Amino acid sequence: MLNKKHIFYILIRIKYIFVLIFNMSNFIKLTSMIINISRVSSIEIHASKYLIHVTDDKFDGFWLFTSGYLHSNKDKHIEVCKEQHPVDYKNLTDWINKIN
């Protein structure tokens, strides 16, 4: 017989399964990596390649009493070429076409 505690745990598991299934579209799957699209700042579309600009929210710096500095790392980019990475290029093209 199921009590309230068991029902609660079942509902929590259903919630996590639901989140996993429907949040998979929040990622771009390439051959050698999976990119979280919340980190993608822009995608440059060129004739035979894509440049995916990914933000990095790591900060460096130091403070000494009331002075110091804070430095943000530059954005990284991932290059997907049609000739060098045909499978990734096709997957990215399909993903972009789904947006349109």
C-alpha positions in Angstrom: 0.0 0.0 0.0 1.3 3.4 -1.0 1.5 6.1 1.7 2.0 9.8 1.2 5.8 9.5 1.4 5.9 6.9 -1.4 3.6 8.9 -3.6 5.8 12.0 -3.0 8.9 10.2 -4.1 7.2 8.8 -7.2 6.1 12.3 -8.2 9.6 13.7 -7.7 11.0 10.9 -10.0 8.4 11.6 -12.6 9.3 15.3 -12.5 13.0 14.6 -13.0 12.3 12.3 -15.9 10.0 14.9 -17.5 12.8 17.6 -17.0 15.4 15.3 -18.6 13.3 14.4 -21.6 12.1 17.9 -22.4 15.3 19.8 -21.6 17.5 17.8 -24.0 16.6 20.3 -26.6 18.7 22.8 -24.6 21.8 21.2 -25.8 23.6 21.0 -29.2 25.2 17.5 -29.7 28.4 17.4 -31.7 30.7 14.5 -32.3 33.1 15.3 -29.6 31.1 17.5 -27.3 27.7 18.5 -26.0 27.1 22.3 -25.8 24.6 23.9 -23.4 22.8 26.5 -25.4 22.4 28.7 -22.4 26.2 29.4 -22.8 25.9 30.2 -26.5 26.1 33.9 -27.1 25.9 33.9 -30.9 26.5 31.7 -33.9 28.2 33.2 -36.9 27.0 31.6 -40.2 29.6 31.7 -43.0 29.5 30.0 -46.4 31.1 26.7 -45.3 31.4 27.0 -41.5 29.8 28.0 -38.3 31.5 29.8 -35.4 29.7 29.1 -32.1 30.6 31.8 -29.5 30.4 30.4 -26.0 30.4 32.6 -22.9 32.5 31.9 -19.9 31.4 33.3 -16.6 34.7 32.8 -14.8 36.3 35.8 -13.3 39.9 36.4 -12.2 41.3 39.2 -10.1 42.4 40.2 -6.7 41.5 42.7 -3.9 43.8 44.3 -1.5 41.9 46.3 1.1 39.8 48.7 -1.0 41.5 48.4 -4.3 42.0 45.7 -6.9 40.8 44.5 -10.2 38.4 42.0 -11.7 39.1 40.4 -15.1 36.6 38.4 -17.2 37.9 35.7 -19.5 37.3 36.2 -23.2 34.5 34.3 -24.9 35.6 31.0 -26.5 34.5 30.0 -30.0 34.0 26.6 -31.6 34.5 26.3 -35.3 32.4 23.7 -37.3 33.7 23.4 -40.9 31.7 21.7 -43.6 34.8 20.0 -45.0 36.5 18.9 -41.7 33.3 18.1 -39.7 30.6 17.1 -42.2 28.4 15.3 -39.6 28.6 18.1 -37.1 28.0 20.7 -39.8 24.8 18.9 -40.9 23.5 18.5 -37.3 24.1 22.2 -36.6 22.4 23.1 -39.9 19.4 21.0 -39.0 19.3 22.5 -35.5 19.4 26.1 -37.0 16.7 25.3 -39.5 14.4 24.1 -36.7 14.7 27.6 -35.2 13.5 29.3 -38.4 
